[in-house]
Amino acid sequence: MAHHQDGLDISSLHAAFTEWRGLDAFLQELTERAVRAVGGADACSVTMHRDGLLVTAAGSDAEALKLDRLQYEADAGPCVCSLREGREQYVRDMTAENRWSPYPEQAADFGIRSVLAAPLKVNSTTLGALNLYAHHPRAFEEHEGSIGRLADQAAGAVAVAARIDEERIAIEDLRAAMLSRSVIDQAIGIVMARRGCPEEEALATLRKASQHRNIKLRDLCRELVHHTGGTPPAPGGFARRTARN
């Protein structure tokens, strides 16, 4: 595969936002673009913290995923060190590397001779590490500075992408809460109509029933609405309470 000049220009990163498919899809495209952009690179991955664990958020191919996994299992290696210390780590030749044993030997057995891991940092926060792998020793000798700039550009884009993803999740959570509220409101209306009781008493009755049956209130309400109407509650349906019609 032919390599382009070093660096990912801003327009290429903006292009990755054009059809937003989530943070992981953005990171996947980032790794593939990085391999094309950096001469000598054969594979690329992005390491991040998730739920207290180191994970590969994206990899250009299966080889990158495998090389990352070996580091996580050993809890040592250039990408692990780069993320934790917030500093660039460069292995010029795995066969001569004496840090992070047994990882250098394992990587060399898979044909990897050089690795450069650059932290994805925004201000003082390290978001992850961009890891470049090569089958040749000293593959990144001429590119250390440009890879650092690439990582800086990528870090800003990753921060924006992460924010977009967080906002999307927040919107989905809010929508789910609103839909649950809709079903609960319908169930309250059903109980009010059946018992001729006020709203507070109807809600207390539903809560008591959910505790007695050890199921969530929204699931109990969905079951009641389904049984009463004969069909499951329509997603997004905001019916008026029966007793108020």
Rosetta blueprint (number, residue, H / E / L):
1 M L
2 A L
3 H L
4 H L
5 Q L
6 D L
7 G L
8 L L
9 D L
10 I H
11 S H
12 S H
13 L H
14 H H
15 A H
16 A L
17 F L
18 T L
19 E L
20 W L
21 R L
22 G L
23 L H
24 D H
25 A H
26 F H
27 L H
28 Q H
29 E H
30 L H
31 T H
32 E H
33 R H
34 A H
35 V H
36 R H
37 A H
38 V L
39 G L
40 G L
41 A L
42 D L
43 A E
44 C E
45 S E
46 V E
47 T E
48 M E
49 H E
50 R E
51 D L
52 G L
53 L E
54 L E
55 V E
56 T E
57 A E
58 A E
59 G E
60 S L
61 D L
62 A H
63 E H
64 A H
65 L H
66 K H
67 L H
68 D H
69 R H
70 L H
71 Q H
72 Y H
73 E H
74 A H
75 D L
76 A L
77 G L
78 P H
79 C H
80 V H
81 C H
82 S H
83 L H
84 R H
85 E H
86 G L
87 R L
88 E L
89 Q E
90 Y E
91 V E
92 R L
93 D L
94 M H
95 T H
96 A H
97 E L
98 N L
99 R L
100 W L
101 S L
102 P L
103 Y H
104 P H
105 E H
106 Q H
107 A H
108 A H
109 D H
110 F L
111 G L
112 I L
113 R L
114 S E
115 V E
116 L E
117 A E
118 A E
119 P E
120 L E
121 K E
122 V E
123 N L
124 S L
125 T E
126 T E
127 L E
128 G E
129 A E
130 L E
131 N E
132 L E
133 Y E
134 A E
135 H L
136 H L
137 P L
138 R L
139 A L
140 F L
141 E L
142 E L
143 H L
144 E H
145 G H
146 S H
147 I H
148 G H
149 R H
150 L H
151 A H
152 D H
153 Q H
154 A H
155 A H
156 G H
157 A H
158 V H
159 A H
160 V H
161 A H
162 A H
163 R H
164 I H
165 D H
166 E H
167 E H
168 R H
169 I H
170 A H
171 I H
172 E H
173 D H
174 L H
175 R H
176 A H
177 A H
178 M H
179 L H
180 S H
181 R H
182 S H
183 V H
184 I H
185 D H
186 Q H
187 A H
188 I H
189 G H
190 I H
191 V H
192 M H
193 A H
194 R H
195 R H
196 G L
197 C L
198 P L
199 E H
200 E H
201 E H
202 A H
203 L H
204 A H
205 T H
206 L H
207 R H
208 K H
209 A H
210 S H
211 Q H
212 H H
213 R H
214 N L
215 I L
216 K L
217 L H
218 R H
219 D H
220 L H
221 C H
222 R H
223 E H
224 L H
225 V H
226 H H
227 H H
228 T H
229 G H
230 G L
231 T L
232 P L
233 P L
234 A L
235 P L
236 G L
237 G L
238 F L
239 A L
240 R L
241 R L
242 T H
243 A H
244 R H
245 N L
